Amino acid sequence: MELLYKVGEVINKKYQILDILGQGGIGITYLAEDLETNKNLALKVLSLRRINDWKKIELFERESQILYQLNHSAIPSYFDYFQIETDDDNSFYIAQQLASGKSLEELIESGWNPDESEVKDIAIQILDILIYLHSFSPSIIHRDIKPQNIIRDENGKVFLVDFGAVADTHHNTVTCGSTVVGTFGYMAPEQFRGQAFLSTDLYGLGTTLLYLLTKKCPSDLPQKHLKIDFCSQINVSQNLADWLDKVIEPVAEDRFSNTEIALAVLQGKESLDNYLINKPRKPKKTSISLQKSEEKLQIFIPAGKLLNNYRLVLAILVLFGNGLLLLIFLAVFQYSSFPDIVLGTFIIFFLFPSFIFFGFISLIYFVLNPLSRIKLTILKKKNNDVFICQKWLLFLRYQSFEEDVYETRFQKTLKSIKSNLTKKEYKWLKSEIDNFIK
């Protein structure tokens, strides 16, 4: 990228360029001096004439808005945001506190060889920053955790910089993701689909730590089943290796659900075994679809087919059995010496109601449920998780209700859908639901 300014130039009659700090996908960052305070700072510049994607302007403005909200000792402070228009260009600027030290990438390239305790200390400090970012409502996701964006000073304190890829969970959910943002090798798989979750930053942290331990870009490490296979490349304790293996899971839901848990496990305050779940995988030939975000889980179960459903046979057998029992009772009473009034009372108040009841139950369980199209929704709210169940028979919606997931009706509903599913499908959906509401 062509440099916009030379050393010595003054911008906005206030900031004098001293050196270049770095270049990224969003803009160029200069070392500059504030002529009013005589203090050095970082000045990030985006030139309209030098970009080919209008999305970069949106990302740059969002970065300034996010930085303005932040107040954390490990995130350089926001100073100023301004825009300068000329006849041939339009440039945008962010002035920010200068983080002292060198990036992790620079340290590794200069020969630094961190031991396990130093790597773990960096992880703990970054997790503390992420806990702060994710605590916002909506949560702030950095989306570009990598060695270049982590500065470490001589005392071991780290700073997280470059919020040019930042997003919030609300923006990501509303747009359903559209822009691929991040750095190859450190990007979580979901980022290639334009998505980002809280665990996306954990993936970036995990791959960054692998870079520190292996001196290699994560994309250059061997892979197994679409997952980085790092075990033969590093020499660390089993606890740290297991923790790293968890945070770089290619499926977002298989990582720690939040940074607080990740930190607690790393510090030994919680056992990793509590979060190692052998989840059943989605059956290959299932027609069930599942959509999940941080706040909502939706399951769509299509209607079954009678011709291929053994439950139809069971229903016919139950109805046939009921009819046979009815005929037997009638025959017994016909040739018995019971008075007619006793016979009539028994038939009206016991035999017919029993026949109707058991017939109705068998129809509901063996026929109506399998033929129904079902939509299950679980919403995470501040005070509780809400469960919504809707059922359709052809185009008629015959059931719709909303209930707390901790009520008995929720468990009964889960059991009732078994008639629509194979054993593998039920185990998979039950696992997904349990992990979501945990």
Sequence and secondary structure as in RCSB ss.txt:
>XXXX:A:sequence
MELLYKVGEVINKKYQILDILGQGGIGITYLAEDLETNKNLALKVLSLRRINDWKKIELFERESQILYQLNHSAI
PSYFDYFQIETDDDNSFYIAQQLASGKSLEELIESGWNPDESEVKDIAIQILDILIYLHSFSPSIIHRDIKPQNI
IRDENGKVFLVDFGAVADTHHNTVTCGSTVVGTFGYMAPEQFRGQAFLSTDLYGLGTTLLYLLTKKCPSDLPQKH
LKIDFCSQINVSQNLADWLDKVIEPVAEDRFSNTEIALAVLQGKESLDNYLINKPRKPKKTSISLQKSEEKLQIF
IPAGKLLNNYRLVLAILVLFGNGLLLLIFLAVFQYSSFPDIVLGTFIIFFLFPSFIFFGFISLIYFVLNPLSRIK
LTILKKKNNDVFICQKWLLFLRYQSFEEDVYETRFQKTLKSIKSNLTKKEYKWLKSEIDNFIK
>XXXX:A:secstr
   S  TT EETTTEEEEEEEEE SS EEEEEEETTTTEEEEEEEEEGGG S THHHHHHHHHHHHHHH   TTS
  EEEEEEEE SS EEEEEEEE   SEEHHHHHHTT    HHHHHHHHHHHHHHHHHHHTSSS EE    SGGGE
EE TTS EEE   TT EEHHHHHHHT     S TTTS GGGGGT   HHHHHHHHHHHHHHHHHSS GGGS EET
TEE  GGG    HHHHHHHHHHT SSGGGS SSHHHHHHHHTTSS GGGG        TT   EEEE SSEEEEE
E    GGG HHHHHHHHHHHHHHHHHHHHHHHHHTS   HHHHHHHIIIIIHHHHHHHHHHHHIIIIIHHH EEE
EEEEE SS EEEEEEEEETTEEEEEEEEETTSHHHHHHHHHGGGGS HHHHHHHHHHHHHHH 
